Amino acid sequence: MLNLLQYYGAGAGTLAALIVSLDLGRRRTGWAFVIFVSSSAALIAWGFLQSDSEGIGWQNIALLAINCVGVYRYLIRGDKPGGADPRPTEGDMRA
């Protein structure tokens, strides 16, 4: 069971990082953060159940909090960060 937690956490974290790096859009990035959350949960369990691995457990507690912010921003909140419209307005256009 410990090996499953360890390798799932590593593999899921790698997959999530790949999805984020591909910049496939907000929704897919949000689902990558869900994968990051599952990776952190697995590595927290592994870190505290495996002797001499508490550092990984504590690190992933912090990463879990960060990943939950990512899930919120990309899947729950729904609007773009900053709320700004990227299209220029008349005041932004210069002749």
C-alpha positions in Angstrom: 0.0 0.0 0.0 2.8 2.4 0.8 4.4 1.9 -2.7 1.0 2.5 -4.3 0.7 5.8 -2.4 4.2 6.9 -3.3 4.1 6.1 -7.0 0.5 7.4 -7.4 1.5 10.7 -5.8 4.6 11.0 -8.0 2.8 10.0 -11.2 -0.3 12.2 -10.6 1.9 15.2 -9.7 3.9 14.7 -12.9 0.7 14.4 -15.0 -0.9 17.5 -13.4 2.3 19.5 -14.0 2.3 18.5 -17.7 -1.3 19.5 -18.1 -0.7 22.9 -16.5 2.5 23.5 -18.6 0.5 22.8 -21.8 -1.8 25.7 -21.1 -4.9 24.0 -22.5 -7.4 26.4 -21.0 -8.9 27.3 -17.6 -11.1 24.3 -17.3 -8.4 21.7 -18.0 -6.0 23.6 -15.8 -8.6 23.5 -13.0 -8.8 19.7 -13.4 -5.0 19.5 -13.3 -5.3 21.1 -9.9 -7.8 18.4 -8.8 -5.1 15.9 -9.8 -2.6 17.8 -7.8 -4.9 17.6 -4.8 -5.1 13.9 -5.1 -1.3 13.7 -5.5 -0.8 15.8 -2.4 -3.3 13.6 -0.4 -1.5 10.4 -1.4 1.9 11.9 -0.6 0.7 13.2 2.8 -0.5 9.7 3.7 2.7 8.1 2.4 4.9 10.7 4.2 3.4 10.1 7.6 3.0 6.4 7.3 6.5 5.7 5.9 9.3 6.1 8.5 11.7 8.9 7.8 9.4 10.6 5.2 7.6 13.2 7.4 9.2 16.0 5.4 7.4 15.0 2.3 4.2 14.8 4.3 4.6 18.3 5.7 5.6 19.7 2.3 2.5 18.2 0.7 0.3 19.7 3.4 1.5 23.1 2.1 1.1 22.0 -1.5 -2.4 20.8 -0.7 -3.4 24.3 0.4 -1.9 25.8 -2.7 -3.6 23.3 -4.9 -7.0 23.9 -3.3 -6.5 27.6 -4.2 -5.9 26.5 -7.8 -9.1 24.4 -7.8 -11.0 27.4 -6.4 -9.6 29.9 -8.9 -9.9 27.7 -12.0 -13.1 25.6 -11.4 -15.2 27.2 -8.6 -14.8 30.9 -9.0 -15.3 30.7 -12.8 -14.3 34.2 -13.9 -10.8 35.2 -15.0 -8.4 36.5 -12.4 -8.5 40.3 -11.9 -11.9 40.5 -13.6 -10.5 42.6 -16.4 -11.7 42.4 -19.9 -8.7 41.8 -22.2 -10.3 43.7 -25.1 -9.2 47.3 -25.5 -11.7 50.1 -24.9 -11.9 53.4 -26.8 -9.9 55.1 -24.0 -7.1 52.5 -24.5 -6.8 53.0 -28.3 -4.4 55.6 -29.5 -4.4 57.0 -33.0 
